[in-house]
Amino acid sequence: MARKTKLFIKSKTFVLIVLFAVIVTFFAFLSKGSYFSLTNLRNVLSSMVLYLLLAIGVGIIIITGEIDLSIGHVGSACGVLMAVLSASFSMPWFIAIIFALILGVILGLLNAVLINELDFPSFIVTLAVGQFIARGLALIICGGKIVQIYDETLIFIGNGRIINFIPVAIIISLLAVVIYGIILAKTKFGRSVYLCGGNKEAARLAGLNPKKISYILYANSGFLGALAGIVFMGRLKAGDVSGTNDYTFTAITAAILGGISFGGGSGSMFGCFVGLLVMQSFTNGLMVMRVNTHWQIVASGVLLIIALIFDYISVRNAAKTKTGTKSQAVS
């Protein structure tokens, strides 16, 4: 128990928790307490919902040493499809959602096919699938127009509140964090994901199938992208081709800031959640203090750079530790 506590204190997640406490205290002091309220906490969590769903999907893929830059555009295409099926074809809400989720999974599988069967780099493949295929489909589906949503259930998913206070979207995203956190930390499949990220060849020798795992994770990324798109369109009460397009890089930043390494093989969903919590708390604090929007964008860029520096340092230290261990074993 004491060893686990020491390891946690040395982890990036603990540093982020301390940083979160500092941010909250700092802005609470400057805002004379208005920042530190239940309503503002709800606002912070509400602003995290879409980023969190995307961060989970792309974060698990990063653990395997790959990337998915299409997830935001996939969300937009799926959200637009849901809006058109509901508004223009009068489909029941649950059928519209099913079709949207299926489209997300198909686009995710398209990424997997191009990466695994044709051996294309995931960076290029997912960029092309997102920027051109998913974005093009969204434009074709709605004709480049905004499609109004009238179905009350779809609107409730994005804007509804339980006990007239807790947004349904927050519950969806927090459940996703818990479910995927348990899968990664407590299941055989989760251990397989980490092993594939650490060393694919070692994973093969251990009897795993990295290609199959890749297919599952890219399909899952498309699914979560679609879910984010559905929530976004419910919030907006309309299908819009721009949708979640610009959410991808913030989601990736949160994943990296939260301890998921670009080198693969490490990271957790809790760390991802804390990383995004730090980012959105900081942004929310700037909004409460009425800092210019342009400076908020600059601050997001600085956080991304900080995340990359943290990731670089952690990867380098891990490499040094492995080298030192091998040297001691040889001697």
Short mmCIF file of the C-alpha atoms (twelve columns), coordinates in Angstrom:
data_MODEL
# 
_entry.id   MODEL 
# 
loop_
_atom_site.group_PDB 
_atom_site.id 
_atom_site.type_symbol 
_atom_site.label_atom_id 
_atom_site.label_alt_id 
_atom_site.label_comp_id 
_atom_site.label_asym_id 
_atom_site.label_seq_id 
_atom_site.Cartn_x 
_atom_site.Cartn_y 
_atom_site.Cartn_z 
_atom_site.pdbx_PDB_model_num 
ATOM 1   C CA . MET A 1   0.000   0.000   0.000   1 
ATOM 2   C CA . ALA A 2   2.806   2.394   0.939   1 
ATOM 3   C CA . ARG A 3   4.625   1.563   -2.317  1 
ATOM 4   C CA . LYS A 4   1.507   2.303   -4.384  1 
ATOM 5   C CA . THR A 5   1.086   5.626   -2.575  1 
ATOM 6   C CA . LYS A 6   4.693   6.596   -3.330  1 
ATOM 7   C CA . LEU A 7   4.285   5.669   -6.981  1 
ATOM 8   C CA . PHE A 8   1.075   7.716   -7.208  1 
ATOM 9   C CA . ILE A 9   2.772   10.762  -5.648  1 
ATOM 10  C CA . LYS A 10  5.522   10.491  -8.277  1 
ATOM 11  C CA . SER A 11  3.015   10.151  -11.115 1 
ATOM 12  C CA . LYS A 12  1.931   12.858  -13.543 1 
ATOM 13  C CA . THR A 13  -1.676  12.416  -12.362 1 
ATOM 14  C CA . PHE A 14  -0.752  13.534  -8.841  1 
ATOM 15  C CA . VAL A 15  1.027   16.593  -10.258 1 
ATOM 16  C CA . LEU A 16  -2.120  17.430  -12.247 1 
ATOM 17  C CA . ILE A 17  -4.333  17.079  -9.161  1 
ATOM 18  C CA . VAL A 18  -2.071  19.513  -7.304  1 
ATOM 19  C CA . LEU A 19  -2.138  21.843  -10.326 1 
ATOM 20  C CA . PHE A 20  -5.937  21.639  -10.409 1 
ATOM 21  C CA . ALA A 21  -6.093  22.589  -6.704  1 
ATOM 22  C CA . VAL A 22  -3.785  25.551  -7.352  1 
ATOM 23  C CA . ILE A 23  -5.888  26.735  -10.314 1 
ATOM 24  C CA . VAL A 24  -9.147  26.491  -8.360  1 
ATOM 25  C CA . THR A 25  -7.658  28.324  -5.356  1 
ATOM 26  C CA . PHE A 26  -6.105  31.014  -7.556  1 
ATOM 27  C CA . PHE A 27  -9.283  31.826  -9.500  1 
ATOM 28  C CA . ALA A 28  -11.489 31.493  -6.401  1 
ATOM 29  C CA . PHE A 29  -9.341  34.155  -4.731  1 
ATOM 30  C CA . LEU A 30  -9.341  36.492  -7.742  1 
ATOM 31  C CA . SER A 31  -13.086 36.118  -8.323  1 
ATOM 32  C CA . LYS A 32  -13.849 36.559  -4.610  1 
ATOM 33  C CA . GLY A 33  -15.470 33.133  -4.361  1 
ATOM 34  C CA . SER A 34  -17.736 33.232  -7.440  1 
ATOM 35  C CA . TYR A 35  -15.508 30.732  -9.256  1 
ATOM 36  C CA . PHE A 36  -15.824 28.174  -6.466  1 
ATOM 37  C CA . SER A 37  -19.548 27.346  -6.698  1 
ATOM 38  C CA . LEU A 38  -21.666 24.335  -7.639  1 
ATOM 39  C CA . THR A 39  -23.056 26.158  -10.661 1 
ATOM 40  C CA . ASN A 40  -19.584 26.952  -11.974 1 
ATOM 41  C CA . LEU A 41  -18.417 23.376  -11.294 1 
ATOM 42  C CA . ARG A 42  -21.361 22.178  -13.365 1 
ATOM 43  C CA . ASN A 43  -20.338 24.589  -16.113 1 
ATOM 44  C CA . VAL A 44  -16.776 23.224  -16.083 1 
ATOM 45  C CA . LEU A 45  -17.974 19.597  -16.253 1 
ATOM 46  C CA . SER A 46  -20.496 20.491  -18.945 1 
ATOM 47  C CA . SER A 47  -17.764 22.086  -21.066 1 
ATOM 48  C CA . MET A 48  -15.727 18.859  -20.733 1 
ATOM 49  C CA . VAL A 49  -18.369 16.462  -22.073 1 
ATOM 50  C CA . LEU A 50  -17.566 16.471  -25.792 1 
ATOM 51  C CA . TYR A 51  -13.803 16.719  -25.285 1 
ATOM 52  C CA . LEU A 52  -13.932 13.847  -22.801 1 
ATOM 53  C CA . LEU A 53  -15.747 11.467  -25.154 1 
ATOM 54  C CA . LEU A 54  -13.266 12.266  -27.921 1 
ATOM 55  C CA . ALA A 55  -10.278 12.089  -25.553 1 
ATOM 56  C CA . ILE A 56  -11.273 8.587   -24.433 1 
ATOM 57  C CA . GLY A 57  -11.530 7.344   -28.011 1 
ATOM 58  C CA . VAL A 58  -8.286  8.852   -29.250 1 
ATOM 59  C CA . GLY A 59  -6.475  8.313   -25.932 1 
ATOM 60  C CA . ILE A 60  -6.821  4.532   -26.029 1 
ATOM 61  C CA . ILE A 61  -5.480  4.525   -29.586 1 
ATOM 62  C CA . ILE A 62  -2.499  6.654   -28.524 1 
ATOM 63  C CA . ILE A 63  -1.747  4.053   -25.835 1 
ATOM 64  C CA . THR A 64  -1.172  1.574   -28.683 1 
ATOM 65  C CA . GLY A 65  1.282   3.976   -30.302 1 
ATOM 66  C CA . GLU A 66  -1.090  5.166   -33.061 1 
ATOM 67  C CA . ILE A 67  -3.253  8.280   -33.536 1 
ATOM 68  C CA . ASP A 68  -6.750  9.206   -34.734 1 
ATOM 69  C CA . LEU A 69  -7.156  12.712  -36.158 1 
ATOM 70  C CA . SER A 70  -10.521 11.946  -37.758 1 
ATOM 71  C CA . ILE A 71  -12.635 11.568  -34.632 1 
ATOM 72  C CA . GLY A 72  -13.934 15.166  -34.549 1 
ATOM 73  C CA . HIS A 73  -14.995 15.141  -38.214 1 
ATOM 74  C CA . VAL A 74  -16.554 11.705  -37.710 1 
ATOM 75  C CA . GLY A 75  -18.631 13.190  -34.882 1 
ATOM 76  C CA . SER A 76  -19.874 15.991  -37.143 1 
ATOM 77  C CA . ALA A 77  -20.833 13.613  -39.965 1 
ATOM 78  C CA . CYS A 78  -22.698 11.287  -37.593 1 
ATOM 79  C CA . GLY A 79  -24.478 14.161  -35.860 1 
ATOM 80  C CA . VAL A 80  -25.596 15.577  -39.197 1 
ATOM 81  C CA . LEU A 81  -26.857 12.148  -40.294 1 
ATOM 82  C CA . MET A 82  -28.872 11.837  -37.079 1 
ATOM 83  C CA . ALA A 83  -30.378 15.312  -37.574 1 
ATOM 84  C CA . VAL A 84  -31.343 14.646  -41.209 1 
ATOM 85  C CA . LEU A 85  -32.867 11.228  -40.450 1 
ATOM 86  C CA . SER A 86  -34.874 12.707  -37.594 1 
ATOM 87  C CA . ALA A 87  -35.976 15.993  -39.166 1 
ATOM 88  C CA . SER A 88  -36.206 15.195  -42.883 1 
ATOM 89  C CA . PHE A 89  -37.215 11.521  -42.786 1 
ATOM 90  C CA . SER A 90  -39.186 11.587  -39.499 1 
ATOM 91  C CA . MET A 91  -37.350 8.550   -38.147 1 
ATOM 92  C CA . PRO A 92  -37.797 7.685   -34.449 1 
ATOM 93  C CA . TRP A 93  -34.988 9.093   -32.330 1 
ATOM 94  C CA . PHE A 94  -33.494 5.715   -31.409 1 
ATOM 95  C CA . ILE A 95  -33.260 4.589   -35.058 1 
ATOM 96  C CA . ALA A 96  -31.602 7.885   -36.029 1 
ATOM 97  C CA . ILE A 97  -29.067 7.389   -33.215 1 
ATOM 98  C CA . ILE A 98  -28.382 3.765   -34.247 1 
ATOM 99  C CA . PHE A 99  -27.662 4.806   -37.844 1 
ATOM 100 C CA . ALA A 100 -25.390 7.617   -36.625 1 
ATOM 101 C CA . LEU A 101 -23.430 5.228   -34.395 1 
ATOM 102 C CA . ILE A 102 -23.144 2.687   -37.237 1 
ATOM 103 C CA . LEU A 103 -21.700 5.386   -39.523 1 
ATOM 104 C CA . GLY A 104 -19.156 6.240   -36.839 1 
ATOM 105 C CA . VAL A 105 -18.090 2.604   -36.511 1 
ATOM 106 C CA . ILE A 106 -17.818 2.237   -40.321 1 
ATOM 107 C CA . LEU A 107 -15.571 5.307   -40.599 1 
ATOM 108 C CA . GLY A 108 -13.469 3.984   -37.715 1 
ATOM 109 C CA . LEU A 109 -13.123 0.622   -39.459 1 
ATOM 110 C CA . LEU A 110 -12.117 2.412   -42.669 1 
ATOM 111 C CA . ASN A 111 -9.210  3.924   -40.736 1 
ATOM 112 C CA . ALA A 112 -8.263  0.476   -39.439 1 
ATOM 113 C CA . VAL A 113 -8.352  -1.134  -42.891 1 
ATOM 114 C CA . LEU A 114 -6.106  1.502   -44.464 1 
ATOM 115 C CA . ILE A 115 -3.665  1.382   -41.543 1 
ATOM 116 C CA . ASN A 116 -3.494  -2.380  -41.017 1 
ATOM 117 C CA . GLU A 117 -4.011  -3.812  -44.495 1 
ATOM 118 C CA . LEU A 118 -2.216  -1.191  -46.593 1 
ATOM 119 C CA . ASP A 119 0.320   -0.264  -43.919 1 
ATOM 120 C CA . PHE A 120 -0.330  3.486   -44.274 1 
ATOM 121 C CA . PRO A 121 0.728   5.804   -41.390 1 
ATOM 122 C CA . SER A 122 -2.164  6.417   -38.989 1 
ATOM 123 C CA . PHE A 123 -1.434  10.160  -38.979 1 
ATOM 124 C CA . ILE A 124 -2.000  10.499  -42.735 1 
ATOM 125 C CA . VAL A 125 -4.883  8.024   -42.941 1 
ATOM 126 C CA . THR A 126 -6.978  9.511   -40.154 1 
ATOM 127 C CA . LEU A 127 -6.294  13.050  -41.356 1 
ATOM 128 C CA . ALA A 128 -7.541  12.119  -44.837 1 
ATOM 129 C CA . VAL A 129 -10.574 10.182  -43.580 1 
ATOM 130 C CA . GLY A 130 -11.548 13.045  -41.294 1 
ATOM 131 C CA . GLN A 131 -10.798 16.100  -43.419 1 
ATOM 132 C CA . PHE A 132 -12.096 14.680  -46.702 1 
ATOM 133 C CA . ILE A 133 -14.270 11.593  -46.362 1 
ATOM 134 C CA . ALA A 134 -16.160 12.343  -43.118 1 
ATOM 135 C CA . ARG A 135 -16.343 16.068  -43.843 1 
ATOM 136 C CA . GLY A 136 -17.453 15.389  -47.429 1 
ATOM 137 C CA . LEU A 137 -20.144 12.972  -46.245 1 
ATOM 138 C CA . ALA A 138 -21.453 15.579  -43.815 1 
ATOM 139 C CA . LEU A 139 -21.754 18.121  -46.631 1 
ATOM 140 C CA . ILE A 140 -23.477 15.596  -48.915 1 
ATOM 141 C CA . ILE A 141 -25.927 14.447  -46.233 1 
ATOM 142 C CA . CYS A 142 -27.199 17.931  -45.368 1 
ATOM 143 C CA . GLY A 143 -26.280 19.813  -48.540 1 
ATOM 144 C CA . GLY A 144 -24.117 22.173  -46.537 1 
ATOM 145 C CA . LYS A 145 -27.148 23.523  -44.671 1 
ATOM 146 C CA . ILE A 146 -27.994 23.584  -40.975 1 
ATOM 147 C CA . VAL A 147 -30.756 21.058  -40.203 1 
ATOM 148 C CA . GLN A 148 -33.052 21.919  -37.311 1 
ATOM 149 C CA . ILE A 149 -33.801 19.153  -34.777 1 
ATOM 150 C CA . TYR A 150 -37.297 18.986  -33.284 1 
ATOM 151 C CA . ASP A 151 -37.266 15.605  -31.533 1 
ATOM 152 C CA . GLU A 152 -37.482 16.287  -27.789 1 
ATOM 153 C CA . THR A 153 -35.545 13.149  -26.820 1 
ATOM 154 C CA . LEU A 154 -32.567 14.076  -29.001 1 
ATOM 155 C CA . ILE A 155 -32.608 17.581  -27.551 1 
ATOM 156 C CA . PHE A 156 -32.859 16.107  -24.036 1 
ATOM 157 C CA . ILE A 157 -29.673 14.071  -24.599 1 
ATOM 158 C CA . GLY A 158 -27.763 17.288  -25.264 1 
ATOM 159 C CA . ASN A 159 -29.594 19.742  -22.995 1 
ATOM 160 C CA . GLY A 160 -31.646 17.725  -20.515 1 
ATOM 161 C CA . ARG A 161 -31.040 17.860  -16.769 1 
ATOM 162 C CA . ILE A 162 -31.752 15.421  -13.974 1 
ATOM 163 C CA . ILE A 163 -33.270 16.962  -10.817 1 
ATOM 164 C CA . ASN A 164 -33.233 20.152  -12.883 1 
ATOM 165 C CA . PHE A 165 -29.509 20.609  -12.193 1 
ATOM 166 C CA . ILE A 166 -27.251 17.767  -13.404 1 
ATOM 167 C CA . PRO A 167 -26.948 17.686  -17.234 1 
ATOM 168 C CA . VAL A 168 -27.580 14.282  -18.825 1 
ATOM 169 C CA . ALA A 169 -24.523 14.814  -21.054 1 
ATOM 170 C CA . ILE A 170 -22.256 15.000  -17.979 1 
ATOM 171 C CA . ILE A 171 -23.589 11.665  -16.728 1 
ATOM 172 C CA . ILE A 172 -22.964 10.085  -20.152 1 
ATOM 173 C CA . SER A 173 -19.351 11.293  -20.251 1 
ATOM 174 C CA . LEU A 174 -18.570 10.321  -16.633 1 
ATOM 175 C CA . LEU A 175 -20.034 6.843   -17.201 1 
ATOM 176 C CA . ALA A 176 -17.777 6.533   -20.259 1 
ATOM 177 C CA . VAL A 177 -14.719 7.434   -18.143 1 
ATOM 178 C CA . VAL A 178 -15.617 4.821   -15.516 1 
ATOM 179 C CA . ILE A 179 -16.448 2.055   -18.018 1 
ATOM 180 C CA . TYR A 180 -13.345 2.552   -20.166 1 
ATOM 181 C CA . GLY A 181 -11.203 3.053   -17.083 1 
ATOM 182 C CA . ILE A 182 -12.296 -0.328  -15.736 1 
ATOM 183 C CA . ILE A 183 -11.763 -2.002  -19.129 1 
ATOM 184 C CA . LEU A 184 -8.207  -0.679  -19.381 1 
ATOM 185 C CA . ALA A 185 -7.202  -1.292  -15.772 1 
ATOM 186 C CA . LYS A 186 -9.023  -4.487  -14.861 1 
ATOM 187 C CA . THR A 187 -9.507  -6.632  -17.961 1 
ATOM 188 C CA . LYS A 188 -7.363  -8.876  -20.143 1 
ATOM 189 C CA . PHE A 189 -8.215  -6.730  -23.164 1 
ATOM 190 C CA . GLY A 190 -6.955  -3.631  -21.356 1 
ATOM 191 C CA . ARG A 191 -3.655  -5.322  -20.564 1 
ATOM 192 C CA . SER A 192 -3.410  -6.341  -24.218 1 
ATOM 193 C CA . VAL A 193 -3.808  -2.700  -25.285 1 
ATOM 194 C CA . TYR A 194 -0.897  -1.631  -23.070 1 
ATOM 195 C CA . LEU A 195 1.260   -4.518  -24.261 1 
ATOM 196 C CA . CYS A 196 0.615   -3.628  -27.921 1 
ATOM 197 C CA . GLY A 197 1.583   -0.035  -27.191 1 
ATOM 198 C CA . GLY A 198 4.756   -1.035  -25.402 1 
ATOM 199 C CA . ASN A 199 5.991   -3.465  -28.026 1 
ATOM 200 C CA . LYS A 200 3.867   -4.903  -30.868 1 
ATOM 201 C CA . GLU A 201 6.369   -7.656  -31.640 1 
ATOM 202 C CA . ALA A 202 6.398   -8.739  -27.998 1 
ATOM 203 C CA . ALA A 203 2.606   -8.702  -28.064 1 
ATOM 204 C CA . ARG A 204 2.602   -11.056 -31.067 1 
ATOM 205 C CA . LEU A 205 5.053   -13.385 -29.355 1 
ATOM 206 C CA . ALA A 206 2.762   -13.378 -26.311 1 
ATOM 207 C CA . GLY A 207 -0.033  -14.719 -28.508 1 
ATOM 208 C CA . LEU A 208 -1.911  -11.437 -29.011 1 
ATOM 209 C CA . ASN A 209 -3.263  -10.100 -32.296 1 
ATOM 210 C CA . PRO A 210 -2.313  -6.366  -32.524 1 
ATOM 211 C CA . LYS A 211 -4.176  -6.009  -35.821 1 
ATOM 212 C CA . LYS A 212 -7.444  -7.252  -34.300 1 
ATOM 213 C CA . ILE A 213 -6.999  -4.932  -31.325 1 
ATOM 214 C CA . SER A 214 -6.372  -2.037  -33.730 1 
ATOM 215 C CA . TYR A 215 -9.645  -2.776  -35.573 1 
ATOM 216 C CA . ILE A 216 -11.569 -2.817  -32.287 1 
ATOM 217 C CA . LEU A 217 -10.041 0.440   -31.051 1 
ATOM 218 C CA . TYR A 218 -10.582 2.369   -34.285 1 
ATOM 219 C CA . ALA A 219 -14.177 1.146   -34.466 1 
ATOM 220 C CA . ASN A 220 -14.564 2.234   -30.841 1 
ATOM 221 C CA . SER A 221 -13.060 5.642   -31.649 1 
ATOM 222 C CA . GLY A 222 -15.621 6.075   -34.427 1 
ATOM 223 C CA . PHE A 223 -18.375 5.036   -32.008 1 
ATOM 224 C CA . LEU A 224 -17.317 7.593   -29.377 1 
ATOM 225 C CA . GLY A 225 -16.888 10.263  -32.059 1 
ATOM 226 C CA . ALA A 226 -20.456 9.563   -33.182 1 
ATOM 227 C CA . LEU A 227 -21.683 9.736   -29.573 1 
ATOM 228 C CA . ALA A 228 -19.983 13.121  -29.152 1 
ATOM 229 C CA . GLY A 229 -21.595 14.303  -32.391 1 
ATOM 230 C CA . ILE A 230 -25.024 13.181  -31.193 1 
ATOM 231 C CA . VAL A 231 -24.636 15.054  -27.897 1 
ATOM 232 C CA . PHE A 232 -23.362 18.168  -29.695 1 
ATOM 233 C CA . MET A 233 -26.249 18.250  -32.169 1 
ATOM 234 C CA . GLY A 234 -28.687 17.732  -29.292 1 
ATOM 235 C CA . ARG A 235 -27.179 20.733  -27.526 1 
ATOM 236 C CA . LEU A 236 -27.277 22.833  -30.677 1 
ATOM 237 C CA . LYS A 237 -30.774 21.557  -31.543 1 
ATOM 238 C CA . ALA A 238 -29.537 21.303  -35.122 1 
ATOM 239 C CA . GLY A 239 -27.215 19.366  -37.403 1 
ATOM 240 C CA . ASP A 240 -24.201 21.440  -38.440 1 
ATOM 241 C CA . VAL A 241 -21.309 20.319  -40.674 1 
ATOM 242 C CA . SER A 242 -18.780 22.195  -38.510 1 
ATOM 243 C CA . GLY A 243 -20.023 20.360  -35.385 1 
ATOM 244 C CA . THR A 244 -17.164 18.785  -33.437 1 
ATOM 245 C CA . ASN A 245 -14.530 19.369  -36.139 1 
ATOM 246 C CA . ASP A 246 -12.374 21.619  -33.972 1 
ATOM 247 C CA . TYR A 247 -12.542 19.477  -30.837 1 
ATOM 248 C CA . THR A 248 -9.978  16.839  -31.807 1 
ATOM 249 C CA . PHE A 249 -6.734  18.581  -30.900 1 
ATOM 250 C CA . THR A 250 -8.016  19.752  -27.521 1 
ATOM 251 C CA . ALA A 251 -9.030  16.154  -26.791 1 
ATOM 252 C CA . ILE A 252 -5.558  14.934  -27.774 1 
ATOM 253 C CA . THR A 253 -3.982  17.649  -25.609 1 
ATOM 254 C CA . ALA A 254 -6.046  16.483  -22.621 1 
ATOM 255 C CA . ALA A 255 -5.008  12.869  -23.192 1 
ATOM 256 C CA . ILE A 256 -1.305  13.753  -23.402 1 
ATOM 257 C CA . LEU A 257 -1.488  16.206  -20.497 1 
ATOM 258 C CA . GLY A 258 -3.197  13.464  -18.473 1 
ATOM 259 C CA . GLY A 259 -0.299  11.053  -18.875 1 
ATOM 260 C CA . ILE A 260 -1.067  9.124   -22.058 1 
ATOM 261 C CA . SER A 261 2.281   8.970   -23.836 1 
ATOM 262 C CA . PHE A 262 2.737   9.457   -27.577 1 
ATOM 263 C CA . GLY A 263 5.314   6.689   -27.269 1 
ATOM 264 C CA . GLY A 264 2.506   4.278   -26.363 1 
ATOM 265 C CA . GLY A 265 2.153   1.751   -23.567 1 
ATOM 266 C CA . SER A 266 1.147   4.078   -20.715 1 
ATOM 267 C CA . GLY A 267 -1.689  6.263   -19.468 1 
ATOM 268 C CA . SER A 268 -5.109  5.939   -17.874 1 
ATOM 269 C CA . MET A 269 -8.641  7.231   -18.281 1 
ATOM 270 C CA . PHE A 270 -8.517  8.875   -14.849 1 
ATOM 271 C CA . GLY A 271 -5.387  10.769  -15.853 1 
ATOM 272 C CA . CYS A 272 -7.118  11.775  -19.090 1 
ATOM 273 C CA . PHE A 273 -10.093 13.073  -17.087 1 
ATOM 274 C CA . VAL A 274 -7.850  15.045  -14.701 1 
ATOM 275 C CA . GLY A 275 -5.862  16.474  -17.620 1 
ATOM 276 C CA . LEU A 276 -9.045  17.765  -19.249 1 
ATOM 277 C CA . LEU A 277 -10.338 19.000  -15.884 1 
ATOM 278 C CA . VAL A 278 -7.168  21.094  -15.480 1 
ATOM 279 C CA . MET A 279 -7.530  22.527  -18.994 1 
ATOM 280 C CA . GLN A 280 -11.217 23.386  -18.730 1 
ATOM 281 C CA . SER A 281 -10.871 24.761  -15.179 1 
ATOM 282 C CA . PHE A 282 -8.131  27.059  -16.407 1 
ATOM 283 C CA . THR A 283 -10.170 28.168  -19.436 1 
ATOM 284 C CA . ASN A 284 -13.265 28.650  -17.294 1 
ATOM 285 C CA . GLY A 285 -11.243 30.736  -14.839 1 
ATOM 286 C CA . LEU A 286 -10.102 32.987  -17.670 1 
ATOM 287 C CA . MET A 287 -13.738 33.369  -18.759 1 
ATOM 288 C CA . VAL A 288 -14.869 34.213  -15.225 1 
ATOM 289 C CA . MET A 289 -12.111 36.844  -15.090 1 
ATOM 290 C CA . ARG A 290 -13.289 38.080  -18.522 1 
ATOM 291 C CA . VAL A 291 -9.940  37.544  -20.198 1 
ATOM 292 C CA . ASN A 292 -9.956  38.195  -23.955 1 
ATOM 293 C CA . THR A 293 -10.980 35.119  -26.014 1 
ATOM 294 C CA . HIS A 294 -7.845  35.369  -28.147 1 
ATOM 295 C CA . TRP A 295 -5.666  35.048  -25.045 1 
ATOM 296 C CA . GLN A 296 -7.645  31.955  -24.067 1 
ATOM 297 C CA . ILE A 297 -6.617  30.380  -27.391 1 
ATOM 298 C CA . VAL A 298 -2.984  31.289  -26.702 1 
ATOM 299 C CA . ALA A 299 -3.271  29.709  -23.247 1 
ATOM 300 C CA . SER A 300 -4.590  26.480  -24.817 1 
ATOM 301 C CA . GLY A 301 -1.565  26.432  -27.112 1 
ATOM 302 C CA . VAL A 302 0.773   26.896  -24.146 1 
ATOM 303 C CA . LEU A 303 -0.912  23.986  -22.359 1 
ATOM 304 C CA . LEU A 304 -0.396  21.798  -25.446 1 
ATOM 305 C CA . ILE A 305 3.313   22.648  -25.484 1 
ATOM 306 C CA . ILE A 306 3.539   21.916  -21.754 1 
ATOM 307 C CA . ALA A 307 1.827   18.567  -22.346 1 
ATOM 308 C CA . LEU A 308 4.303   17.660  -25.075 1 
ATOM 309 C CA . ILE A 309 7.255   18.675  -22.869 1 
ATOM 310 C CA . PHE A 310 5.917   16.522  -20.028 1 
ATOM 311 C CA . ASP A 311 5.456   13.631  -22.439 1 
ATOM 312 C CA . TYR A 312 8.980   14.042  -23.840 1 
ATOM 313 C CA . ILE A 313 10.521  14.096  -20.366 1 
ATOM 314 C CA . SER A 314 8.553   11.050  -19.172 1 
ATOM 315 C CA . VAL A 315 9.445   9.036   -22.300 1 
ATOM 316 C CA . ARG A 316 13.134  9.993   -21.979 1 
ATOM 317 C CA . ASN A 317 13.231  9.088   -18.279 1 
ATOM 318 C CA . ALA A 318 11.527  5.762   -18.992 1 
ATOM 319 C CA . ALA A 319 14.105  5.021   -21.696 1 
ATOM 320 C CA . LYS A 320 16.943  5.872   -19.291 1 
ATOM 321 C CA . THR A 321 15.435  3.626   -16.628 1 
ATOM 322 C CA . LYS A 322 15.216  0.706   -19.068 1 
ATOM 323 C CA . THR A 323 18.789  1.311   -20.227 1 
ATOM 324 C CA . GLY A 324 20.032  1.411   -16.630 1 
ATOM 325 C CA . THR A 325 18.179  -1.790  -15.776 1 
ATOM 326 C CA . LYS A 326 19.667  -3.602  -18.795 1 
ATOM 327 C CA . SER A 327 23.182  -2.403  -17.906 1 
ATOM 328 C CA . GLN A 328 22.822  -3.701  -14.344 1 
ATOM 329 C CA . ALA A 329 21.543  -7.042  -15.660 1 
ATOM 330 C CA . VAL A 330 24.523  -7.397  -18.018 1 
ATOM 331 C CA . SER A 331 27.076  -6.494  -15.323 1 
# 
